[in-house]
Amino acid sequence: MKLRNILTILLATMVIWACDDSDDEIADGPVIEQFAVHAAEGEHNHEGEEEEHDEEEVHVTIGSTMDVEAVISGEAGVTAYKITIHPAFDGHSHRVAVDNIGWNFNSNVDLTGTTLVDVEDEIAIPLYINSATGLEWKEEDGEENKMATPEGDYHLLLFALDANGRDAMKEQVLHLENEQ
């Protein structure tokens, strides 16, 4: 009988403890709003061209710049954001392919946990990339690794991270092309 009373008390204690609402609610993850990517003013204009373009793609001239804008908010505080660009020549399977060499870009911005961040980044599209890494070519890379930045479709991803480790992402398809 004594064992039964102890088990009943133990079970009741566990139920009460499991149903306790005193835990703090976890804040919602970060939110990315007003996300826009566009060619820098005065760059790459399709006016007067008869060729049709996908309106969901942003067309940017190789060797020019583009602007990335967004507003990131987070109840728990935004601790970082990251912009990555990678080629999407293979229909975007993300598998490694020898003939899928293209420009790769990574930018990480660490923040102090502010609840509101205005992203206003200007990104230069290089004329040349390092054929071994896909990153912007520099003289110290050597002429043997110098390769013209390939035209084609790329994906730009904007990631946001909050203090609780939650993240958010926005994507934009880019079409890089040489000046005509």
N, C-alpha and C positions, 0 to 999 in steps of 0.2 A: 504494500500500500504506500509506504514511504517513497519507494522508487517511482511509483506512478505519479505521486504529487510533484516530485522533483522534475520529472519529464514534462508534466503539464505546465509547470512554471517556466521551465526552460523554453518550451515551444511557444508559450504566450509572450515571453520576452523577445524571442526571435521575430515573431509576427509584428509586434509593436515596433521594434527596431527597424525592420524592413520597410514598414509603412511610414516612417518618419519623413515629414516634408521639410525638415529644417535645413536640408542641403541647399546651398546656393544654386540657382539656375545657371546653367552654362550659357553664356552670351551667344547670340547668332554669329555665324562666321562672317568674314568680310564681304562687302558688296562692291562690285565694280559697275559704275554708271557713267553715262555720257562718254562712252568709249568711242574714239574716232581716230582713224589713221588716214592721212592724206599727204599727197606730194606737197613739198614746200611751195609757197606762193610763187607763181610765175613759171613753175616747172611743169613739164609734160601736160599739154592741153590737147584734148581730142576734138576740139571744135573744128568743124568743117571736114572731118574725116568721114568717109563712107563706111569704114569697117565698124562692125558692131562689137561692143565689149560687154562682158558680164558686169552688171552694176554692183554686184557683191564683191568684185575684185577692185583693189586700188592699184592703179597703174603708175609706176614710178620709173623714171629714167635712171639707168645705171650711171653713177658718177654724180648724182644730185643728192638731195636730202629729202627726208620725209619727217612729218611730225606725228607723234603719238600723244594723244590726250585722253585723260580719264579722270574721274573722281572716285577715289576708293574710301569707303567708310567701314568702320568696325567697332562694335560696342566694346570689345575686349582690347582694342588698340591695334592698329596696323603696324606690324614690326618690320615688314619688308615688301618690296615688289620686285619682280623680275620680268624682263622682256627678252624673249628668244626669237630668233628667226632661223628657219632651216628650209632647205629645198624640199619641194613636193613634186618632183619630176616623175616619180614612179606611181602616181595615183594615191600616194600617201599611205603606203603600207608600213612605213617606218622600219623597213628592213634595210640592212646595209647592202649597197650595190656598188660595184666598181664604177659603173658609168653614171652614178648618181652624185657626182661631185658638184657641189654648189656652195654658195656663200652661207656661212654660219655666223650668227651674232648672238652674244649673251651680255646682258647688262643686269647687275644686281644692285639694288639700292636698299641699304639697311636703314631703318627708321627707329625712333625712340618709343614707339607705341602710341603715337597720336591717333585720335579717332577719325580724323579727316585728312586726306592727302590729295593734293592736286598734282596729277602727273602731266608734265609738259616737257617731253623729251624730243630732241631733234636727233635723227639718226642719219649718218652719211652712208650712202651705198657706194662701196669702193669700186673703182675701175678694175682692180686686180685682186685676186685672192691667192693664198698659198695652196697649191694643188694638193699638198699632203694633209692640210688641216681644214681647209675651207674657210679659215679666218682671213681677215684683211691682210694682203701681202705687204711686207715691210722689206726694205733693202737688205737687212740682215738675214732674211729668209733665203736669199740667193736667187739669181736669175733662173736657175733650173727649176725652181718651184713656183715661178710667176705664171699665172694663168688669168686670162680675162674672165671677169665675173660672168657666169652663164646667164643668158636670158631664160625666162620661164616663170613658173608658178612657185611661190614660196609661202610658208605659213608664218605669221607673226603671232606669238602668244604672249599675253600679259597675265602674270600670276600675282596674286596678293596673298599675304600670310598674316594671320593675327597672333596675338599673344597666347591663345589656346592651341595653336598649331593647326587651326582650320585654314583652308585656302579657298580661293575662287579663281576662275580663269575666264578670259575672253580670247577669241581667235579672230584673225582677219587674214583673208587670202590676198596676197600681193602678186602682181605680175610685173616682173622687172624686165625692161627692154632697153636696148641701145637707142640713143638719140637718132632720129631720122631726119 
